[in-house]
């Protein structure tokens, strides 16, 4: 039976419209057990709403949603989410959505919200363009553990799980650094209908799609909290490894509620993964069209040259201060310049190495030495490039470059940079 569900559009921009450039892509945000979308996704959701037509939903009996009249499964919850998204997307302009079956969207969800994302990907593969699954799993906990928690709440009320949730939800020191955000989340938990909480626990107890992950072909970004206990890093790694096109990012110092604990980093990760044109990991760069295409092509090139691990680390470390700069270099350095057809990637690497030696940009040189290898340059060819710089950039500069190259080329890990 489909449970009751409430969904709403975030922000005030007219449905499906962007005053800057026309249509906005739809992004659906899902909550975790015991939270509301407003408290979990508040800051991150507001940032995402600047670019996307954001639709949020709340669990039955959470965030003002009507309590369910009977039990349900996570798969049935996903069906309710899909119906609610279609209704909100149509809004006051039904003609804007000629057939809901043709409406695609990006999805991001935390914990049970991530589990709903898995079922949307499995049961409605044509509807979800890309998914960011945070602090979740293809199976979470044990059926017995969830049954015990459901019984506890039915017997003693929500207050019986408040302290345990506080300990599970937040990474080290978060409540001290952000007391208002932590208390808002705890208060949202206290307002949850106990029976609704118990039924959600039972739905999680029956969740297990581990043997179906290989059916998922849409791009999946799995985001783990380094300090998460309910869904540890290995839970997200299993998703990233199990789907056809998956990638894992681990957020340092974050526990179970990543969108609330690291809103700027999560917003940047979700935005980068959710833009139309999000590539499959093995695809090659395509033609650059508008700004979204430039960003997508730039991200493809950036990953091809620098590697997924470096790019994921750089994106995860993005803050409100550096977000614009990360967007700039992805669109213009990697999307426009590195994708120009006049030179191949090997040639661009040789030019870049020379320029970095001349400018004395040693961190960038270390990064691009590794990128040069990814672009097919041999160690012998890199040596010749650096020999050339001794004549045209100066012997002291080349001497430093050789010292960096000796370290980097002997150590595949390379150096941090852009």
SULBELVEN-V439088 format. One record per residue. N is the residue number from 1. BURIAL is b if it has 24 or more other C-alpha atoms within 12 Angstrom, else e. Layout:
n/burial
N/BURIAL
N/BURIAL
//
This chain:
n/burial
1/e
2/e
3/b
4/b
5/b
6/b
7/b
8/b
9/b
10/b
11/b
12/e
13/e
14/b
15/b
16/b
17/b
18/e
19/e
20/e
21/e
22/e
23/e
24/b
25/b
26/b
27/b
28/b
29/b
30/b
31/b
32/b
33/b
34/b
35/b
36/b
37/b
38/b
39/b
40/b
41/b
42/b
43/b
44/b
45/b
46/b
47/b
48/b
49/b
50/b
51/b
52/b
53/b
54/b
55/b
56/b
57/b
58/b
59/b
60/b
61/b
62/b
63/b
64/b
65/b
66/e
67/b
68/b
69/e
70/e
71/b
72/b
73/b
74/b
75/b
76/b
77/b
78/b
79/b
80/b
81/b
82/b
83/b
84/b
85/b
86/b
87/b
88/b
89/b
90/b
91/e
92/e
93/e
94/e
95/e
96/e
97/e
98/e
99/e
100/e
101/e
102/e
103/b
104/b
105/b
106/b
107/b
108/b
109/b
110/b
111/b
112/b
113/b
114/b
115/b
116/b
117/b
118/b
119/b
120/b
121/b
122/b
123/b
124/b
125/b
126/e
127/b
128/b
129/b
130/b
131/b
132/b
133/b
134/b
135/b
136/b
137/b
138/b
139/b
140/b
141/b
142/e
143/e
144/e
145/e
146/b
147/e
148/e
149/b
150/b
151/b
152/e
153/b
154/e
155/e
156/e
157/e
158/b
159/b
160/e
161/b
162/b
163/e
164/e
165/b
166/b
167/e
168/b
169/b
170/b
171/b
172/e
173/e
174/b
175/b
176/e
177/e
178/e
179/e
180/e
181/b
182/b
183/b
184/b
185/b
186/b
187/b
188/b
189/b
190/b
191/b
192/b
193/b
194/b
195/b
196/b
197/b
198/b
199/b
200/b
201/b
202/b
203/b
204/b
205/b
206/b
207/b
208/b
209/b
210/b
211/e
212/e
213/b
214/e
215/e
216/b
217/b
218/b
219/b
220/b
221/b
222/b
223/b
224/b
225/b
226/b
227/b
228/b
229/b
230/b
231/b
232/b
233/b
234/b
235/b
236/b
237/b
238/b
239/b
240/b
241/e
242/b
243/b
244/e
245/b
246/b
247/b
248/b
249/b
250/b
251/b
252/e
253/e
254/b
255/b
256/b
257/b
258/b
259/b
260/b
261/b
262/b
263/b
264/b
265/b
266/b
267/b
268/b
269/b
270/b
271/b
272/b
273/b
274/b
275/b
276/b
277/b
278/b
279/b
280/b
281/b
282/e
283/e
284/e
285/b
286/b
287/e
288/b
289/e
290/e
291/b
292/b
293/b
294/b
295/b
296/b
297/b
298/b
299/b
300/b
301/b
302/b
303/b
304/b
305/b
306/b
307/b
308/b
309/e
310/b
311/b
312/b
313/b
314/b
315/b
316/b
317/b
318/b
319/e
320/e
321/e
322/e
323/b
324/e
325/e
326/b
327/b
328/e
329/b
330/b
331/b
332/b
333/b
334/b
335/b
336/b
337/b
338/b
339/b
340/e
341/e
342/e
343/e
344/e
345/b
346/b
347/e
348/b
349/b
350/b
351/b
352/b
353/b
354/b
355/b
356/b
357/b
358/b
359/e
360/e
361/e
362/b
363/b
364/b
365/b
366/b
367/b
368/b
369/b
370/b
371/b
372/b
373/b
374/b
375/b
376/e
377/b
378/e
379/e
380/e
381/e
382/b
383/b
384/e
385/b
386/b
387/b
388/b
389/b
390/e
391/e
392/e
393/b
394/e
395/e
396/e
397/b
398/b
399/b
400/b
401/b
402/b
403/e
404/b
405/b
406/e
407/e
408/b
409/b
410/e
411/e
412/e
413/e
414/b
415/b
416/b
417/e
418/b
//
